[in-house]
Structure formats: structure tokens, C-alpha cells
């Protein structure tokens, strides 16, 4: 597992931070470890009507209804076959928590020196990706934790909580 001392150019270019690296089939992605609450086995998921395809549904995590995102669908439009881990993340702009389904958690890594912000050509495609890097010959997509769940899903969850 790579563990280079480096700066993450996709963040603010000056602060070192670790990433939680996860496997999605043959693909890899990373989440800022500062937002990771815990990893666990996937819990039962209840679908949400009208939610985007990458929102798998809602799980009750530690007594709280939590939206769950299929990271394969979010990044590539390809659902994970049988995700084995659920990673819970605290969204940076508030007290919201989201669950992210992945195949496996690889571990903590330090962003490679090659991590770079998205080039202008990919700016529209990268509304959830903070940076790109190469790790052991594979493309690593570093995700922006606060953009995993669209606002309309949060609003639907909030209104369902008010009705109940």
C-alpha cells in the first residue's frame, strides 16, 4: 500500500491529509479521512422514490436515517455487484451523515505527489471528484465528501422526518 509523504493538490495545495482508499470492482476511489466516521458491513437499505440512480436508499445507522450512495453508480454509472463495506461520512457543511457503499476498504494512504486538480476539460464531469492521482498504476479518484448526495435527497429526507 503506497504511503508517500505528499501534499494533496486537489484540496488547498498546502495541507497534508490522509485518504481512505476503497475498491470498487477493478476501480479505486479515495475519501478524505477527516470526514470518515466509521466503516461497517452494509445495513438493510430502503429505496427512496424519485432519488437519483446512485442513491441506493436509506439505512438506519446508529438510530439515524442515513442516505446511502452506491459509489460505483456515482462515479461510473455502474452499480456495485455485492458491496461488502459501508463507509459513513460526516458532510463538511453541517451535521449531516451519508453512507457510501464500496466493495472493500483498502486502508489509509497519503495523497501521492501526482495528485492534481481536475483539468478544465473534465471540470463539468468532475462535480463530485476533487482530484485525480495514480496509485500503483491505477487511476485514483479523490472524492469531495460534501457532494455525494444532492440537496433534493436531503430535502426529501428532512420532509419525511417532519411527517414522522
HELIX and SHEET records of a PDB file:
HELIX    1   1 UNK A   33  UNK A   35  5                                   3    
HELIX    2   2 UNK A   71  UNK A   76  1                                   6    
HELIX    3   3 UNK A  120  UNK A  122  5                                   3    
HELIX    4   4 UNK A  145  UNK A  147  5                                   3    
HELIX    5   5 UNK A  151  UNK A  163  1                                  13    
SHEET    1   A 5 UNK A 104  UNK A 110  0                                        
SHEET    2   A 5 UNK A  18  UNK A  24 -1                                        
SHEET    3   A 5 UNK A  27  UNK A  32 -1                                        
SHEET    4   A 5 UNK A 138  UNK A 143  1                                        
SHEET    5   A 5 UNK A 129  UNK A 135 -1                                        
SHEET    1   B 5 UNK A  36  UNK A  40  0                                        
SHEET    2   B 5 UNK A  85  UNK A  90 -1                                        
SHEET    3   B 5 UNK A  97  UNK A 102 -1                                        
SHEET    4   B 5 UNK A  64  UNK A  70  1                                        
SHEET    5   B 5 UNK A  55  UNK A  61 -1                                        
END                                                                             
